[in-house]
Amino acid sequence: MVTKKSPALSTNEIRAKLDKVAKKSPAPIIQEVAKQEPIKKIGRKSHALAGVEYARIGVKIPVNLKTEMVVAMATTHKEYPTMDLFIAEAMRVFLSLKR
């Protein structure tokens, strides 16, 4: 024997409930903007003075003179950490000599 149950809700009530469910959308996902970290400088530290214009020069010097310069920079003249500063100061002193 097959008995047919009548639904507790009518077809229109079921459709109304399904319409409400379909209209509810999930809350939108809001992404936060990641802060960009400043780029770290790569390479050697610059010893250039701000506001001073520099020009690149290329000269040939004897090997033994360059070796003496490197030794002096490492020992007696540690205040000039780069060859650029050392040579700039040497040229400044040489040009200030009165002949």
Stockholm file with secondary structure:
# STOCKHOLM 1.0

chainA/1-99         MVTKKSPALSTNEIRAKLDKVAKKSPAPIIQEVAKQEPIKKIGRKSHALAGVEYARIGVKIPVNLKTEMVVAMATTHKEYPTMDLFIAEAMRVFLSLKR
#=GR chainA/1-99 SS CCCCCCCSSCHHHHHHHHHHHHHCCCCCCCCCCCCCCCCCCCSSCCCCCTTCCCCCCCCCCCHHHHHHHHHHHHTTCTTCCSHHHHHHHHHHHHHHCCC
#=GC SS_cons        CCCCCCCSSCHHHHHHHHHHHHHCCCCCCCCCCCCCCCCCCCSSCCCCCTTCCCCCCCCCCCHHHHHHHHHHHHTTCTTCCSHHHHHHHHHHHHHHCCC
//
